[in-house]
Amino acid sequence: MVEWCLPQDIDLEGVEFKSMASGSHKIQSDFIYFRKGPFFGLACFANMPVESELERGARMKSVGILSHSYTLLYRYMHFLENQVRHQLETPGHYSHLAAFYEDKKGVLHAGPGRGSSLPPVYWLPSIHRYMYPEMKITHPAGCMSQFIKFFGEQILILWKFALLRKRILIFSPPPVGVVCYRVYCCCCLANVSLPGIGGTIPESKPFFYVNVADIESLEVEVSYVACTTEKIFEEKQELYDVYVDNQNVKTHHDHLQPLLKINSADREKYRRLNEQRQMLLYSQEVEGDYNPCEEDLFVLFFLEQNNRIFQTLLEVSASQDKTLTAEHARGMGLDPQGDRSFLMDLLEAYGIDVMLVIDNPCCP
């Protein structure tokens, strides 16, 4: 149940299920990002043993905040962690929370003229390295490198699905905080900063944590990235295109099966990414230069890769014969054969008028 809130006239229906992940009773603490209507939320959860039959030996609470933008939420993680501990130890004292609301309501609110349709920061067309200080607030340092270490070469599979704006659902048992960061990282793979790209395709939305109470709203979404702790979602194939169980990326759509295979161009991209990473770590160690950081490197790597693909596709679509060849594919850093299916899906998804003349190889 929702025990206390400010302002009191806000619609919080279902927020109690979003701010406590299913299965949280098995862990001591967690944090959780979620969406509630036009808002993004961050809640910190804690579980304290108590000698009380009424509370069945445990007291569990979450303290959370809602905002129109998720980029500011991470700043208040420490406050929320302290407050949930305070609420467990001395229940019913809300003065710190009320003071926080009065102090921060102007900061966290979107302000006049900025409605719920405001695109997330990572999707603004003018994205470049100077915006990263604002983006860094969203996640702790190292979240992107943990994402790469966790998925390895498979990030290239996730990259393709993210760029195609597929509905991606990541399953993991609690704690769910680190999995919410994987949702964010997944969205970061699909950055494009070329004008005129993305107008015909749905925005890549981080839904963060979802549960069975969200099924109805997910049914109408054509594109999202989300995570859940509820295994029941795996059976509801109409809700997602791509299901990620731990490190296992899978899809039930036949036409997307070819995208699950790692090809030579993917391995080359992964090798280049790691090479750049090693060079960065070396320069940090030797020269003590921590600008740019590892997070910048990952975001820029995929941003530049995506820009190169779309720049080529736009140039070919503006040419007289509109013919995309194997040479073009290689120039974009793609495998002419292995990425043929991905390229066809990409052209269709973004409505780019190009003729693909990469023949299927003849099998002996």
Salt bridges, closest charged atoms under 4 A:
GLU3 OE1 - LYS61 NZ 2.90
ASP11 OD2 - LYS36 NZ 3.80
GLU55 OE1 - ARG59 NE 2.82
GLU81 OE1 - HIS78 ND1 3.97
GLU102 OE1 - LYS105 NZ 3.18
ASP103 OD2 - LYS104 NZ 2.75
GLU153 OE2 - ARG267 NE 3.89
ASP214 OD1 - LYS18 NZ 2.40
GLU221 OE1 - LYS205 NZ 3.25
GLU234 OE1 - LYS231 NZ 3.44
GLU234 OE2 - LYS250 NZ 2.78
ASP241 OD1 - ARG167 NH2 3.04
ASP241 OD1 - HIS253 NE2 2.98
ASP245 OD2 - LYS231 NZ 2.70
ASP266 OD2 - LYS160 NZ 2.97
GLU268 OE2 - ARG271 NH2 2.68
GLU275 OE2 - ARG271 NH1 2.79
GLU294 OE2 - ARG277 NE 2.24
GLU295 OE1 - HIS139 ND1 3.73
GLU327 OE1 - ARG330 NH2 3.53
ASP339 OD1 - LYS160 NZ 2.64
